[in-house]
């Protein structure tokens, strides 16, 4: 067997690893989506009456999103990585995994593909879709555009969405730092 990178072997290795890893991955996605949905539903449900009468303080109700994003993201990536590399911890399965006819580079790239690219991107997608659904629901409680006074004392028109989307960008910048240091 050649130690050079071969795309046919690489994609065959991706398909082979999906057979063992796919079920755990899909279950993890379902559990994380359920946890995120329940957390949002609980927080919106407990503050439902408050939202109907005083929509101006909705920002204080949604302060849980950044910590939830970071903590669950680290947990999800850890579970995905742990389940992917679990076979290397058992002697009989580790020998089988190490003897797969693929180069070390192909094995490394498949591990990066599943744990980093697929894991983080699917988490970002699931979290963003659930967050977007709840924010769209909350948007119906109050005005979508309002007038505020900025630092210079000028009146400016502010859209509802500008308060809710930038936190995901800030949290997404922080999360890979935790992942790489772990």
N, C-alpha and C positions, 0 to 999 in steps of 0.2 A: 504494500500500500504506500502511496506517495504521501509525503507530508505537506505537499502544496495544497493551497486552497482550491477546492472543487465545488462549484455551485450546485451540481447535481447531488453530491453527498451532503452539502449544507442543507438544502431543502428537504432531503430525505431524513436528515437528523431532526429538523424542525417538526416534520410530520410524526416521526417516531416518538419524540419527546412529548408531543401533544397528547398521544394516547394515554400516557400515564399521568400527565400533569393537567390535562384539560378539565377533568372532572372536579379536581380540587380547586382549580382556578375559577370555574363557573360557580361552584358553591360559595367560594369566598366573595365573588362579585355580588351574588344574591344576598349574602349575610350583610355585607357592608352597605349595600343599597337599602336594605331593611333597617339597619341601625340609623343611617342618615335620615331616612324618611320618618322613622319613629321619633327621632330627636327633634326634627323640625315640627312634626305634628304635635308633639307634646308642648313645645314652646309656643307655637301659635295658638294651640287650644287653650292653654292656661291663661293666655293674654288676649283672648278673643274679645271679651267685653271691653277691655281697655283699648283695643285697637279701633273698635267701632266708635268710641266717644272721643278719644284723644290720639289722632293719628300722628301728630307732630313728634311724639316720643317713640316712634317705631324704631328709631336707630338704637335706642338703649335696649330694646327687646331683642334685637338681632346681634348683640355683641358676642354671642356664643359661636358664631360661624368660623372665625379665624382659628381659635384653639381647637375646635372640633375638626376642622380641615387638617391641621397639622398632626394632631394626635392620631386620628383615624388613618391618615395617610401613612404615617410611620408604622402603625400597626398592620395595615394592609400590605405594604411592601415587605415588611418582616415576615408575615405569614406566607406570602407568595414565594419569597426567597427561601424560607425554611422548608416549604413543601417541595420546591424544585430540587434542593440539594439534600433532601432527606435520605435518598438512596446511598449517598456517599458515606453515611454514618453507619450503615450495616455492612458487615464484612462480605457476606455472600452477594449482596446486590452491588456493592461498590466494585467488586472485581468485574462483574458483568458490565457495569457502566463504564469502567475504565478500558475495557476491551472492545468497545464499540468501534467498528472500522471507520474512523474519521480522524482527521488531524486534530492536534491540540487547539489550533486556531479556530477550527470549525466548532469544536465543543465549547470553547470560550465565547465565541460570538453567539451561539445559541443560548447560552446561559445569560449573557447580557441582553439578548433579544427578549427572552421571557421575563426576566426579573426587573429590568430597567424600562425597556421600551414598552412592552405590553402592560406590565404592572402599573407603572406610573401614568401612562396615557389613558388606560381604562379607568383608573381611579379618578383622574381629572375629569374625564367625560361623565362618569356616573355622578360625581359630586356636583359638577356644573349643571347637569340636567335637572337634578333634584332641587338644587338651589334656585335655578331659573323658574321651575314650576312654582315653588313657594313664593318667590318674589313677585311673579306674575299674579299670583293669587292675592298677595298683600297689596299690590298696586291698585286693586279695585277698591280698597278701603279709603284712599285719600286722593288728593289731586295729583295728576302726573306732572304738572308744571306749576311752580310757585315762584314768587318774587322774594329775594333775600337781599340783605345788605352785605357787601364784601368788606375786606379790610380797609379799602380806600373810602368807604362811605357811599359808594355808588350802589344803586339798585340794579340787581342782575336777575335774569330769569334762569332758574335752575331746574333741570329735569330730574325726575325721580331716579333714573337709572344710574346717574353719576355717583350716588351714595352707596350703591350696592355692588357694583362690579369691580372697582379697583382693589378691594381687599383680596380677591382671588389671585390677582397678579402679584401682590406683595407676598402672600402666603406661598405661592408657587415658587417664588425666588428663594424662600427660606428652606422649603422642604428638601430640595436636593442637597443642601449643605448638611442637613441632619443625616440624610441617607448615606452620603459619602463618608461622613465621619463615623458612622456606625460600622 
